[in-house]
Amino acid sequence: MTTNNTPHFNGADYTPDRDDARLNGQLGRVWECMRDGRWRTLAQIADITGDPPASISAQLRHLRKPRFGSHTVEREYIANGLYQYKLKPNCEVVA
């Protein structure tokens, strides 16, 4: 997923000992779900991963960041405030 051994999370309420395992797990599940390049809504990703939609949204944002691989995450409006997302992995990072 990235060239780093461990992605680096941050934030005002972030505590590595408490949060790393949970956040790395979420990121890994979102990656595995989305790496096939199919369009999915947050609810569809949540059904597959078991993670909350807000956490999935955060992990999709992380995947765009350089420290998480600079992957492309496309977003497409469906209707009534609903969006779907598609991951295009950065081939330079993915082996």
JOZINOR-V525457 format. One record per backbone hydrogen bond with DSSP energy under -0.5 kcal/mol. NH is the residue of the N-H (numbers start at 1). CO is the residue of the C=O. E is the energy in kcal/mol with one decimal. If there is no record, write none. Layout:
<<NH | CO | E> <NH | CO | E>>
//
This chain:
<<9 | 7 | -0.7> <14 | 11 | -1.2> <18 | 15 | -0.7> <19 | 15 | -3.2> <20 | 16 | -2.2> <23 | 19 | -2.9> <24 | 20 | -3.0> <25 | 21 | -2.0> <26 | 22 | -2.4> <27 | 23 | -2.7> <28 | 24 | -2.4> <29 | 25 | -2.4> <30 | 26 | -2.7> <31 | 27 | -2.6> <32 | 28 | -2.6> <33 | 29 | -2.1> <34 | 30 | -2.5> <35 | 31 | -2.1> <37 | 34 | -2.2> <40 | 85 | -2.2> <42 | 83 | -0.5> <45 | 41 | -2.3> <46 | 42 | -2.6> <47 | 43 | -2.2> <48 | 44 | -1.5> <49 | 45 | -3.0> <50 | 46 | -2.6> <56 | 52 | -2.2> <57 | 53 | -2.5> <58 | 54 | -1.8> <59 | 55 | -2.3> <60 | 56 | -2.5> <61 | 57 | -1.9> <62 | 58 | -2.1> <63 | 59 | -2.1> <64 | 60 | -0.7> <64 | 61 | -1.0> <65 | 61 | -0.6> <65 | 62 | -1.7> <68 | 65 | -1.7> <69 | 66 | -1.7> <70 | 65 | -2.5> <71 | 63 | -2.5> <72 | 88 | -2.2> <73 | 71 | -0.5> <74 | 72 | -0.6> <74 | 86 | -3.0> <76 | 84 | -2.7> <78 | 82 | -3.4> <79 | 82 | -0.9> <82 | 79 | -2.2> <84 | 76 | -2.4> <85 | 40 | -3.5> <86 | 74 | -1.9> <87 | 34 | -0.6> <88 | 72 | -3.5> <89 | 87 | -0.6> <91 | 89 | -0.8> <93 | 90 | -1.7> <94 | 90 | -2.0>>
//
